Amino acid sequence: AQNVYYTDTDFCDSSVIDPTSGYPSRPTDTDTSKPAIWPSPFILMVDRGACSFVQKARNAQHAGAAGVIIADNLCLCNDSACLNMTQGSFQNCQNTEPIMADDGSGGDITIPAFLMFKQDAFVIIQEVKDRESPVQVEMSWSLPHPDSKVEYELWTVPSETVSKDFQRNWKDVAVKMGDKLYFTPRQYIYDGIKSRCQTSDGRNMCFNLCTNNGRYCATDPDNDLEHGVTGAEVVKEALRRICVWKHFGEKDGLGTMYWDYISEFLKRCDTDDFFSNDDCINDVFKNAKIDGKRIDQCMEDSGGLTDNHPNTLLDREIDAAMRKGVVVLPTMFVNSAPLRGALTEGTVFNAVCHGFQSGSEPDVCNKCSGCSDVKECVQKGVCKSNPGGSSSGSVSKKTFGTTLLFMCALFGAAGYLHWRKTREEMRDQVRGILAEYMPLEGGENEEHNPMDFARSGQSASLIS
């Protein structure tokens, strides 16, 4: 636990951040005649609003904070206790919980950042600001683990690129864990009616971004309406994947044939020319051993993608996304806890392993947790890239010892070669001096003629 200091600002402008401000107040520094700065380590609490969550976290990190808590400035409209506690009103409230997520620019942020509900932050602010009392907070994050089975779902869309490597490589891990996991793939589809892509008389105003006369839409992957993959084609592929899962994965939650379909599609059809090519799709069906006619019938039975007809499967995805509060793609939910941002086999593997009740996790979790190459560990049953299950990025004792010995040998060899070279240079100098200044008369008959050394090179010694 660490001390919390409330800045009483939105913390958006880095040029006006004052480490001597905030609550609770500190004693005056005799050298500066100002209040002492926030003593490390500390956690900052800042107000929500005026800039992105990422900007607030970045400024807090630059200020030296070990973590940042963003105090919400609005109550939920259905939370009467919050409204009464903070004297809020139903005219100034929010209908849904805010989503705190990376806006894509937070790769440099390493400190933890939490968003705290207004009523919870209000209690801390009262203590540190009104009562000038120190408050300590411990920031921790954990996954719910209700039983010996983990449920997880991935929200994405066929044109999304961040999670493609994960989807391509996850099958082996899923198979290894077997019935311990239950997966549900989700497709994020825009509601064209709410997005005003469909007019009141049923006309499509968003053209090739939507299907069903503007009912179901997706963004254009390359932002070029004239070329490349269209939003309507993305919607069609999303519906196809929903049907593949419905018939070849939903029953057991493992879906090996679904993962085969994803892998084959990414390998064969994930280009502008073949994304919606029927021959390419049929080739994917064939290699994934999926009955294409069954999938086509599923897409048609759900309502199809033509005319102004509702599609039950797409409506279900839109409703689920709204209830989950999905706004960032890709998003992974593990036991209902969201994971957002870049998804890799390692991050998802560690998340699902932490979702099991203690002692109920599969053996592969104990063998490969923390391994830098999860896929290799799962396939071979041993973590060769990071033995011992230590944290990713560390070096094993064997590797460290071998490297140390190699470096010692390298420096030793370099030192020896330098000594040999210096010795040769010294001998050359001595021979030159002797040849120039020492008397040569009678040298051939002397028992110890100094020129013997010059003539013999390294074999003779100057000291008898």
N, C-alpha and C positions, 0 to 999 in steps of 0.2 A: 504494500500500500504506500502511496505517495501523497504529499500535500497538494491540494487543489487551490489554484488562484483564479479568481473570476475577473476577467478583464473589463467587463461591463461595456464591451464594444463588439462590433461585428467582425473585427480582426481581418478586414479585407485589404486595407491599404498598408503595405509593408513599410512605407516610408514614415509612418507616424506611430509605429509600435514603440511603446515605452515600457521597458522592463521594470521600471520603478513604480508603475501604476498598479491598479487592481486591488482586489480584496482577498483575504484580510490584509490590512496595512502592516508594514514592517518598520522596525526602528530606523531612525535617521542615521545615515552613514556620515561619520565625522569628516571624512575626506571630501565628500561631494556635497554635503548639506542637503542631500535628497534621501528619500526612503531607499532602503536597500533593495537591490534587484531580487528577482525571484530566485531563491536558493535552490540549486540543483540537488537531487533530481526533483522535478515538479511536473504536474499535469495542469494544463490550461483549460479553463471553461470559457467559451466564447458564445456570443449570441448568433442564432441562425438569421440568414437573410443578407441581401445586398451583393453577394457573390457566391460562387460555387463552393461546395463542400471541399473540393480538392484545393482551392485557393486558401481556404482557412487552415487546412491541415498543413499545407506547405509553409505558410507564414509561421505557424506554431512550431514546426520543425526547425525553421531558420532561427527562431527565438530561443532554441535550446530546450524545448519541452520534450518530455519523455512520452507524452501522449496528449491528445486533445479531445475534449468533450464539447460537442455542439449542443447548446441548450435550445430546444424547440421553442418557438415564439407563438405557437398556436395550439389550442386544444382540439381533440377530435370532437366533432359536433355531437356525437352520441355519448360523450364522456361528461356527464353532468358533474361528477365529483371534481374533475379538473376545472370545469368552468366556474364552479362555486369557489374552489380554493384560490384560483388566480383572478377571480372577478372578471372572467371573460364573458363574451356574449355569443349567442348563436349566429349573429351577423358576421362575426369575425372568428371563424373556426374552419377546420378542414375536414372534409368528408372521409378521407382515407389516410392511412398512415404514410408519411413521406418515405421515399426510397432513397437511401444514402448509397451512392455508387460512384465509381470512378468515371469521369467524363472522357477518359481516353488520354489525359495528360498527366496522370498521377504516377508515372513510372519511377519518379525520383523520390517518392514519399516512402519512408520506412517506419514511421511511428504509427501506433494504433490510433484510430479515430472512431469515436462513438457518437451517435445521435441519441440524446436523452429526451424522453417525453417532458413536456412542459411542467407537469405537476411534480415530477421527480427532481428536475433541475431547480424548481422553485424552492424546494426545501433546502438544498445546498446553498443557493444564493442568499436565502434568508440568514443562514448560519454565518457565512463568511462576510457578507456585506452589512447586514443590519446588526448582528451580534459580534462581529469581528472575531469569530471563533474559528480556529483552524479545523479543516476537514480533510481526512485522508480517504482516498479512493483506490481500490484495486481494480484494474481493467483486465478482464479475462473473457475468453470466448470458448464455448463448447457446443458440441452437437447433442441434441436429444438422442437418447438410446433406450427406447421403451422396451425392446425385446431382442431376441437373437436373430432378427431379420431386418435388413436395411432396405428401405424404399427410397429410390432416387429417380429424378426425372430431369431431362434436359430440354430447355426451351431454346429453340434455334429456328432457322429457316434455311432452305436449300442453298440460297445464295450467300449465306454468312460464311466468312472465311476463317474466323478465329479458332473455331473448334474442329476444323476439318481433320487435322492431324490426330486429335483425340478420337474422333469417330472412326478414323481409319485403323487405329491401333488398339481400340478398347476391347475388341471381341475376346482376345486371349485371356485378359484379366477377368472379364465377366464369366467366361466358361470355367475358369479355375475356381471361382467362388461359388459357382453352381446355384443351388436354390437358396443360398444365404442372402442373395440380392434379388430385388424385384425392380426392374427398370421400366420407365414409361417415357417414350420420346414424345415431345410436344412441338407443334408447329405454330409459330406466331403469325397470325393473319390479321390484317387491318379490317376493321368493320367499315366497309365502303359507305354505308348509309350514314353512320355517325361522322365519317370523314367528308361527307357531302360530295362523294363521287357519284352518287345516284340521286337524280332529281325526284321530285314528288310524282312525276309521271313515269318513272322507271327508266330514264335515259342515263347512259353511262357518260359522265363528264370527265373521267380520268383515262379514257381511251384504253391503250394497251397495258395499263397498270392493273386493271381489274378484270374479273370474270363475272358472269351472271348479271350482266347489265349494271355493273358498278357495285355489286353487293360485297365482293371479296377482293381485297387488293393487297399488293406488296410493292415495296419500293423497287425502282429500277436499279439493278446491281451496279451498272456503270454510268448511271445518270445520263444516258443517251437514249431518248425515246425512238430514235430512227434506226439504231443499230444495236447489235448484241442481244443479250437475254432480256426479255420484257418482264414486267411485274406479273402479268397474267400467266406467263410460263412458270414463274416461281410458284404461284398459287397452285397450278396444276401439278407440279412435282411434289409440293407439300401434301396435297390430297393423296397422291400416289403412295407416298411414304406412310401416311396415316393408315391406308388400306393394307400395305405390306405388314405393318405392325399388327393390325387388327387380326389378320389371318395367320401370321407366321411369327408371333411373338407375345401377344397379349395373354395367351393361356398360361405360359410358364414364367413370363417376366424375364426370360433370358434372351430369347430371340436371336439365335445364332444365324438363322437365314436372313433376318432383318439386317444384322451387321454385315453379312455377306453382300446383301444388296447395296448397302451404303458404300462398302469398299469397292465393289465393281463399278458403281456409278461414278465415284470419284476418279477411278482409274480410266474409265472409257468415255464418259459423257460430260464431264465437268468442264466444258469449253463452250464458247459462244456458238460454235457450229453444230454441236451435237447435244446440247443441253435438253432440247425438246424433240430430238430426232427419233422417230418411231423405231427405226431399225436399230439404233444404238440402245434404246430402252429395251427392246426385245432381246438384244444380245446380253444385256445386264440380267434380265430375267433368266435366260438360258444358263449363264455361268453361275448364278446364285441359286439355281434349281428351284425357281419360283414359277408357279402357274400364272403367266401373264393375263390370261383370259379371266381368271378369278379376280385379279386386281382390277382389271377394266370394268368388270361387272360391279364390283364394290363401289367404284367411283361413280358409276351411273346410278346405282341403287340409292346412294346417299343424296342424290339430287342433281348430280351432274354439274357441268360448268358453263352451260349455255342458257340463254334466255333469262328471264327474271324469276328464277326458281331458287328457293332456299336450299342450302346443302346442310344436312343435319350434322355431318362430321366437322365441317368447317365452323358451323355455329357453336358446336361444343368446344372447339379450341378457343374461339373468341371469348366465350363465357368463362372458360377456365383461366385464361390470361388475365381477365379483369378481376376475378376473385383472388388470384395469386399476387396481383400487383406487379406483373412483369412489364418492365419498361426498358430494360437493358438486355441486349443479346450478345453472346449467349449467357444464359443463366441456368445454373444447376441447383436443384433443391435436393438435399440429403436429409431424410427424416424431417421434411418441411423447412429446414434451415437453408437459406439461400447462399449460393456461392456464385459470385459474379466476376466478370473479367476473363482474362486468359485462362483457358482450361487445358491442362495437360494430364497425361496418365498418372503422373506422380501426385498432383494436387487432388485429383478426384479419388485416387486409390487411398491416400491418407485420410481423406474426409470420410469415405465409406467405412474404412477400418475403425475410425473413431466413433462411428455410429452404432456399433454393436455393444451390447451389454458386456461388462467385464467378464472375460472368460469364455464368451460365446463366439468370439471372432474366429474366422477360418485360419488354418495354419499359415497360409500364404501371407496373412497380415503380419504375423510375427517374423516371418523370414524376410519380407521385402519392405516393411515399413521404414521409410527414410532412405531407401536405396535410390541412388541417383538415376539408375536405369531400371524402372519398374518392369517394363516389358521383358527385358532380358532375364530379370530375376524370376518373374512368373514362369517364363518358358523353361528355364534351366533349374529352377528350384533352389538357387543360391545367388546371393548378392555379390557378384564378382567385382562390380565396379565400385562398391563401397561396403566391404565386409563388416560384419558386426552390427549392421543396422544403425550406424551412426548417422548424424544429420547430413542431408545432401550437401555436397560441396566440400566435405572434410576428406582427409587423406588417411589411409590405413597405416598401421604401424609398420607393416612389411614394406609398403611403398616408401614410407618416410625413411626407414633404415637403409633400404637399398639406394635411395637417392643420396642420402648423407654419405654412405661409403663411396659412391661413385664420385661425388664432389670432392671428397678428401683425396681419393686416388688421382683425380684430375689435377688438383692444386699441387699434390706431391710431385707428380710427373713434371708439371710446369716448373716447380721450384728446382728439381734436379737438373732439368735441361738448362735453366738459367745459370745454375752453379757451374755446370760443365762449360758453358759458353764463356762465363767470366774467368774461369780457370785457364782456358785456352788463350784468351786475350792477355791475361797476366803473363803467361809463359812466353807469348810472342814478344811482349814488351821487354821482358827480362833478357831474352835471347838477343834482341836488338841492342840493348844497352851493353851487354857483354861483348858483342861483336864490334861495337864502336869504340869502347873505352878500355877494355882489358888488354894487357900486353900479350902478344902472340909468340914472342921468342921462346924457343925451347918448349913450347906447349906440347909438342908431340911426345916429349920424353918425361914430362911431369906426371907424377902418379895421380894428382888431382888437378888437372887443367880445367879452369872454368869453361873453356870452350867445349869440353865434353858434354856439358849440359845443352849448349846451343846445338851441338851436332846430333845428340841422341834424342832430342825432342822431349818426351814425357818420361823416359826410362831412368834418367839420372836425377840425383838430388844435389842441391846446392850445399847441403849440410852433410859433412862426413861423419 
